[in-house]
Every structure is written in C-alpha cells, then in structure tokens.
Amino acid sequence: MMFKKTKKCKVGLALQSFDWAYSTGTQTIAQELARNILKLEQSAIEYRVLLKHDVSPEMIGLAPEFCLNAPSLVYHMSQKIKKRIRRILYEKIDALRGIFGLSPNLDYLGDPRIKHWLRSLDLDLFYYPTVWQHELILDTPIVAQLFDMQHIHNPQLWEGDKFQRQTVFNWYGKNSSLITCNFDFVAKDIEKHLKVPQERISTIFLAPPLVPQIDQDYARSIKEKFALPKHYFIYPAATWPHKNHINLVRALGQCVASGVEIFCVCPGEHSIYLHPTQFVKIQEEAKKCKVEKNIYFLGNVPHLQTYALIQQADFMCIPTFYEAGCYPVWEAFCLAKAVACSEVTMMPYQIRDAGLLFNPDDPSDIARAIRLLHQDQELRDCLGNKAKKLIDQPYYSPEKTPLGYHRAFVNTLVRLGKLPREFRIEDDPAPPLDRGPKPPKFEWRHLSKP
C-alpha cells in the first residue's frame, strides 16, 4: 500500500514487531509515543504507524487511516528454502567483507518479506523504536532509538548478546541518520563508543505515560485472579540479569528471617529466551532463602492488569543495576505509590526526593528500605503524594516526549534536504532529566533500624 501524494514528508513508526497486549518497557514507550505523536498539530510530517498483520488499529485506540499492517509471515516450504538460501548467501558475503577489513552489511538479518514491504511504502524516514529490530535497510533513512550502552559498563551481564550489542549496535551507529536516546549519559556513551558525532544524536525527555483510572472492583478482581495476599510490594520487570531479582530475593529473605512477613509480586517475562538459566537461578535463590511462598512470578501480564496490580500494591521496589528510563517508576508515581529503587544511572534524577534510594549491590540495604516502607504507612502515603505532585508539574507533561521526537524527525529531514530549512525547530521542548546538577535526595536511613 502506498501513501497518497502530499506536501508533507512521510515518516513511518516501525512497530510491526509489537503485539500491543503484552510488552516490555521498550515496547510500552514506543506504543505511548505512537499514540501521542499522531495528536500533534503540525504541518511538516505525515505519520503512519506500522503494525503487525493481526493488530487492529481500533483495538489499540488508533485511527485506521494512520496505520498500515505488515504482511502475514506464513511461509510455504519453497519460500522457507529460498529464505534459507538467501541467509547463507549474505552470511558468506559478510564473511568476505570481513576478510578485506570491511564492516558487515548484515543483509541476512530480519525477514525479507518485511524488508520488501518496508521498501514499498515510499517513506522519507523510518523510526525504529529499538536497535533490536533486525529489518536493517539502507534504501530509506532511519532514526533508531538506542536506550542504553550498558554492555560497556556491565559486560558480564551480556555475554550471550555480544553479536547484538557489538555488531548490530555498530551497524546502527554507522548507518542511522539519527540515534535517539532519553538521557545525556547515554548520549555520551553513544558518541564515545559508537563514534557517532553529536549532530547525529538527539536526547529526548522520557515523560510519564497516561495511566488510565483503574476501577477498584476490576483491580480487586485481578488481585483475586492471581490469588495474591492482602499486602504486597511490586517489582514489574522481565528477568534480565541486570534487573537484579537475585539481590531482591536475598533482601526478601532477610526481611522474612527477621520476622517481617512480607510478600513481593513480580509481573514480567521470565522465559528462557531472555537469558539462559537466569530465571532458574532466581528460583534456586528463592528456595535457598526460604521465600518461595513470599514471591510471586506472574509472567507477562497485560498492561491494564499490571496497572491494577500496581494500584493494589503497598509500594514499588526496583533493585536494578542499570536503567536508562524506568517506566514503572512513572507508573507508580502516576498512581501515587511510594517507590524504593537503586541509586544508579539516572534513577536519582527520576526519583529526586520522592522515594528511597538504596545500594543495589547490598541486599541488606535493599531489605532496610523494604522493611521501612512495609512498616510505615504514613511514610508510604507521604512519598506517594509527593511523587504524584512531582509529575503533575508542567515539565512532566506527556506532550513533551512526542514534541521532542517530532523535533528530532523534522530536523533530520531538514538536514537530509527533504524539508526546507524554515521547518527546522530550534527550541528543545523536551530537555532530558539528567541535564543539570544532581537533584537532592530523601535521606531515609536514620528512620530505619539496620
């Protein structure tokens, strides 16, 4: 399907690998952007959201005229054989390129039918919401979102993803017309380690999402569905090693051993494809710490159910080793929930003095924060109210993120000569959270017994 001829440039938000019902934080952020950027009043760009073949625009709150569905990827045997031959051929070409010291083209990655479909759309620019997307094409300029370079700082956690983190990331760094990220510390890593010049990096504020009002009866029904205890805290995260579930389990074990009966609910993907053996290690640690009955791993849970679980929780705890934009923090703040989290990367800028910051390497420090919030309802209410007031400030408006990405797309099209220079947007509507001095934090340890 081709776009109608228009004076506007045509930008496709390439979300065709997302199912929209169950998703990671990365997908949630991209989906929120897609919904909000279509609402902007502007005269430069005609946006379209590219969807999976079986995702209906109406079901996800988008108008059909702004959406295009990818072809179904059901293959007959002859097509499967052709696909395999194609992959072998391009792998050999990249091997030859390596012999002559050239970087790989990676033409064998991704699905050839999706690539053919993307090329047929006659777009001026693609936005790839993650550099884990493998439909790598050079025919049309790409803006790619790179959330982090954490493999540089925690290489031991990414041993199984060296090809993706090194080879594929480098391809995007070399071939993208623009790399977007959400924090200045990530932008500096991209510039340094991928050798991307500053003019091809855009740092855009990650605003809080629009969290819907959750009906109390519905929220209670979700709690009953999973047979959860009356009181619990929540950690919504897939079980990647850097999410640090193991130290959370150890902290929970210390709480239970000290006589504090407390429960933790962990919605989020824990399949083996994330990281081999990681979930098994977490389960073994839970057994060792004697907290198998105190921690609930729910697997992937639909968005609305996750919000219901957050709303029913006493507080949220996020012991991550690394974050470059933590949507669960915003979701907790939107629902006026207290948060305890790691004092790493950009988390202090996100939490400020509206939550507890702890050392993620120290289970005892995590346990101290958990016990304090578990036992002190007045403190929970105080921090929850402070968090809600914080994100109700104009800087945190959900409009900031789509405005920031629109500016990045427009200015890239101007730089590429696809839009006249008068369309260039100078003022940055969405400067990132970590631009400027580190904010004050809430000093809490004197309130808690060791």
SULCOR-V293894 format. One record per residue. N is the residue number from 1. RES is the residue in one small letter. PHI is phi as a letter, one per 40 degrees, with the letter a starting at -180 (999 if undefined). PSI is psi in whole degrees, -180 to 180 (* if undefined). OMEGA is omega in radians with two decimals (none if undefined). Layout:
n = [N N]
res = [RES RES]
phi = [PHI PHI]
psi = [PSI PSI]
omega = [OMEGA OMEGA]
This chain:
n = [1 2 3 4 5 6 7 8 9 10 11 12 13 14 15 16 17 18 19 20 21 22 23 24 25 26 27 28 29 30 31 32 33 34 35 36 37 38 39 40 41 42 43 44 45 46 47 48 49 50 51 52 53 54 55 56 57 58 59 60 61 62 63 64 65 66 67 68 69 70 71 72 73 74 75 76 77 78 79 80 81 82 83 84 85 86 87 88 89 90 91 92 93 94 95 96 97 98 99 100 101 102 103 104 105 106 107 108 109 110 111 112 113 114 115 116 117 118 119 120 121 122 123 124 125 126 127 128 129 130 131 132 133 134 135 136 137 138 139 140 141 142 143 144 145 146 147 148 149 150 151 152 153 154 155 156 157 158 159 160 161 162 163 164 165 166 167 168 169 170 171 172 173 174 175 176 177 178 179 180 181 182 183 184 185 186 187 188 189 190 191 192 193 194 195 196 197 198 199 200 201 202 203 204 205 206 207 208 209 210 211 212 213 214 215 216 217 218 219 220 221 222 223 224 225 226 227 228 229 230 231 232 233 234 235 236 237 238 239 240 241 242 243 244 245 246 247 248 249 250 251 252 253 254 255 256 257 258 259 260 261 262 263 264 265 266 267 268 269 270 271 272 273 274 275 276 277 278 279 280 281 282 283 284 285 286 287 288 289 290 291 292 293 294 295 296 297 298 299 300 301 302 303 304 305 306 307 308 309 310 311 312 313 314 315 316 317 318 319 320 321 322 323 324 325 326 327 328 329 330 331 332 333 334 335 336 337 338 339 340 341 342 343 344 345 346 347 348 349 350 351 352 353 354 355 356 357 358 359 360 361 362 363 364 365 366 367 368 369 370 371 372 373 374 375 376 377 378 379 380 381 382 383 384 385 386 387 388 389 390 391 392 393 394 395 396 397 398 399 400 401 402 403 404 405 406 407 408 409 410 411 412 413 414 415 416 417 418 419 420 421 422 423 424 425 426 427 428 429 430 431 432 433 434 435 436 437 438 439 440 441 442 443 444 445 446 447 448 449 450]
res = [m m f k k t k k c k v g l a l q s f d w a y s t g t q t i a q e l a r n i l k l e q s a i e y r v l l k h d v s p e m i g l a p e f c l n a p s l v y h m s q k i k k r i r r i l y e k i d a l r g i f g l s p n l d y l g d p r i k h w l r s l d l d l f y y p t v w q h e l i l d t p i v a q l f d m q h i h n p q l w e g d k f q r q t v f n w y g k n s s l i t c n f d f v a k d i e k h l k v p q e r i s t i f l a p p l v p q i d q d y a r s i k e k f a l p k h y f i y p a a t w p h k n h i n l v r a l g q c v a s g v e i f c v c p g e h s i y l h p t q f v k i q e e a k k c k v e k n i y f l g n v p h l q t y a l i q q a d f m c i p t f y e a g c y p v w e a f c l a k a v a c s e v t m m p y q i r d a g l l f n p d d p s d i a r a i r l l h q d q e l r d c l g n k a k k l i d q p y y s p e k t p l g y h r a f v n t l v r l g k l p r e f r i e d d p a p p l d r g p k p p k f e w r h l s k p]
phi = [999 b c c c a c c c b b b c c b c c c c g c b a c d d c d c c c c c d c c c c c c c a b b b b c b b c b d c b c c d c c b g b c d c b b b c c c c b c b c d c c c c c c c c c c d d c c c c c c c c c c c g c c c c g c c c g c c c c c c c d c c c f c c a b b c c a c c c b c c b b c b d b b b c b c a b c c c c b c c c b d c b c d c c b c c d c d c d c b c c a b b a b a c c c d c c c c c c b f c c d c b b b c b d c c c c c c c c c c c c c d c c c c c d c f c c c b a b b b c a c c c d c c g c c c c c c c c c c c c c c g c c b b b b b c i d b c c c c a d g c c c c c c c c c c c c g b d c b b b c c g c b d d c c c c c c c c c c c a b b b c d c a a b h b c d c c c c c c c f b c b b a c c b f c d d c c c f b b a c b b c c c b d c c c c c c c c c c c c b c c c d c c c c c c c c c c c c c d d c d d c c c c c c c c d c c c c c c c c c g c b c c c c d b c c c c a c c c c c h c c c c b c c b c c c b c d]
psi = [132 153 151 147 136 160 -20 152 155 119 128 129 106 83 25 -6 2 144 -14 -15 -49 133 160 174 -39 -46 -40 -44 -45 -41 -39 -42 -45 -45 -40 -32 -25 -17 -9 141 110 162 9 -34 140 107 144 142 124 122 160 159 -28 15 120 128 -42 -36 -23 16 26 146 135 -32 -13 6 150 134 134 159 153 145 43 122 138 166 -43 -37 -37 -40 -45 -40 -42 -44 -42 -44 -45 -44 -51 -28 -40 -38 -44 -34 -42 -40 -39 -37 -37 13 18 151 151 150 -25 33 -18 -11 156 177 125 -33 -37 -41 -45 -42 -45 -44 -27 -10 -9 49 156 -22 141 143 118 115 -3 143 11 3 131 8 73 118 152 -5 -32 138 145 136 123 136 125 108 -32 167 41 -18 -21 -38 -29 62 -28 -21 -7 29 -35 -4 29 -42 -48 -50 -27 -61 -50 -43 -41 -37 -47 -42 -36 -39 -15 142 -26 142 127 149 -180 -2 148 -32 -31 -42 -40 -39 -41 -45 -42 -47 -26 -2 38 126 154 -36 -14 20 133 123 123 132 133 99 160 151 169 98 123 156 128 123 135 -41 -41 -44 -43 -36 -35 -40 -42 -36 -42 6 52 155 168 -43 136 162 167 144 92 109 142 155 50 150 -37 -12 -13 40 -28 -45 -28 -43 -43 -40 -42 -40 -40 -40 -48 -41 -28 4 6 111 106 152 147 136 128 84 145 152 136 26 160 -25 -22 -53 117 133 -7 -46 -33 -43 -40 -44 -41 -39 -38 -40 -43 -39 0 45 22 -34 -3 -6 133 114 111 -10 -167 129 136 154 -52 -38 -37 -44 -40 -39 -38 -43 -36 -13 155 -39 176 143 129 95 22 149 -20 135 146 54 104 98 -39 -34 -47 -40 -40 -44 -42 -32 14 43 140 149 136 132 172 145 69 160 -119 2 -41 -32 -32 -43 -40 -130 23 16 180 133 130 173 113 -17 -9 100 -31 -37 -38 -45 -39 -43 -41 -48 -42 -49 -34 -39 -18 89 -36 -42 -42 -47 -41 -48 -38 -43 -39 -40 -44 -42 -36 -51 -4 -5 153 -34 -31 14 134 -18 -21 -43 -51 -35 -40 -42 -37 -44 -44 -43 -46 -49 -31 -43 -35 -46 -33 -2 16 -16 146 154 -27 -14 -14 137 113 -52 134 112 -8 65 144 163 -37 23 109 -177 155 132 160 151 161 120 115 -17 -28 -14 -12 145 142 *]
omega = [-3.12 3.06 3.01 3.12 -3.09 3.07 3.14 2.96 -3.05 -3.11 3.11 3.04 -2.95 -3.12 -3.00 3.09 -3.08 3.11 3.01 3.11 3.08 -3.11 3.04 3.08 3.12 -3.14 3.14 3.14 -3.13 -3.13 3.09 3.11 -3.11 -3.13 -3.00 -3.08 3.10 -3.11 -3.07 3.00 -3.08 -3.01 -3.02 -2.93 2.97 -3.09 2.98 3.10 -3.13 -3.00 2.99 -3.07 -3.04 3.11 -3.13 3.12 -3.10 -3.10 -3.12 3.02 3.11 3.10 -3.10 -3.09 3.13 -3.00 3.04 -3.14 3.09 3.09 3.05 -3.07 3.03 -3.06 2.96 -3.05 -3.12 3.11 3.10 3.13 3.12 3.13 -3.14 3.12 3.13 -3.13 -3.14 -3.12 -3.08 3.02 3.12 3.10 3.12 3.08 3.08 3.10 3.12 3.12 -3.11 3.06 3.14 3.11 -3.10 3.04 3.14 -3.14 -3.12 3.13 3.10 -3.12 -3.08 -3.14 3.09 3.10 3.12 3.12 3.13 -3.13 -3.08 -3.00 3.08 -3.13 3.04 -3.08 2.98 2.91 3.06 -3.03 3.09 3.10 2.97 3.09 -2.95 3.04 -3.04 -3.12 3.13 -3.07 -3.08 3.13 -3.11 2.85 -3.05 3.07 3.06 -3.02 -3.09 3.01 -2.97 3.08 3.07 -3.04 3.14 -3.04 -3.10 -3.13 -3.03 -3.14 -3.10 -3.08 -3.09 -3.13 -3.13 -3.02 -3.11 -3.03 -3.07 3.10 3.13 3.09 3.13 3.12 -3.12 -2.92 -3.14 3.05 3.10 2.97 3.06 3.04 -3.01 -3.12 -3.11 -3.13 3.07 3.12 3.12 3.09 3.14 3.14 -3.06 -2.95 3.08 3.11 3.10 3.14 -3.06 -3.09 3.09 3.06 3.09 3.14 -2.98 -3.13 3.09 -3.07 3.06 3.13 3.00 -3.12 -3.10 3.03 -3.10 3.09 -3.06 3.14 3.10 -3.13 3.12 -3.14 3.10 3.09 3.12 -3.14 -3.11 3.11 -3.09 3.10 -3.09 -3.12 3.08 2.92 -2.96 3.02 3.13 -3.12 2.98 -3.01 2.94 3.13 -3.09 3.09 2.89 3.08 -3.08 3.09 3.03 3.11 3.12 3.10 3.11 3.10 3.11 3.12 -3.11 3.14 3.13 3.08 3.14 -3.14 -3.02 -3.06 3.13 3.11 -3.06 2.97 3.13 -3.10 3.05 3.12 -3.07 -3.09 3.11 -3.14 -3.07 3.04 -3.03 -3.11 3.07 3.10 3.13 3.13 3.11 3.12 3.10 3.11 3.13 -3.13 3.10 3.12 -3.13 -3.10 -3.10 -3.11 -3.05 3.04 -2.98 -3.03 -3.12 -3.07 3.11 -3.05 -3.04 3.10 3.09 3.09 3.12 3.13 3.08 -3.12 -3.12 -3.10 3.05 3.12 3.12 3.06 -3.07 -3.06 -3.03 3.04 -3.04 3.03 3.02 -3.10 -3.03 3.14 3.11 3.06 3.13 -3.13 3.09 3.13 3.12 -3.13 3.07 3.11 3.05 -3.11 2.91 -3.08 -3.11 3.06 -3.09 3.06 -3.05 -3.06 3.09 3.10 -3.12 -3.10 -3.04 -3.14 -3.10 3.12 3.14 3.10 -3.11 3.12 -3.07 3.12 -3.04 3.13 3.13 3.12 3.07 -3.13 3.13 3.13 3.14 -3.13 -3.11 -3.13 3.11 -3.01 -3.01 -3.13 3.14 3.10 3.10 -3.12 -3.13 -3.12 3.10 3.11 3.12 3.13 -3.14 3.11 -3.13 -3.05 3.01 3.10 -3.06 -3.12 -3.04 -3.13 3.12 3.13 -3.04 -3.08 3.11 3.08 3.13 3.13 3.09 3.08 -3.14 3.14 -3.12 -3.08 3.06 3.11 3.06 -3.13 3.13 3.14 -3.13 3.04 3.07 -3.06 -3.12 3.09 -3.07 3.13 -3.07 -3.05 3.12 -3.13 -3.00 3.06 -3.02 -3.10 -3.01 3.04 -3.09 -3.07 3.11 -3.08 3.06 3.13 3.13 3.10 -2.96 -2.96 3.11 3.12 -2.99 3.01 -3.14 none]
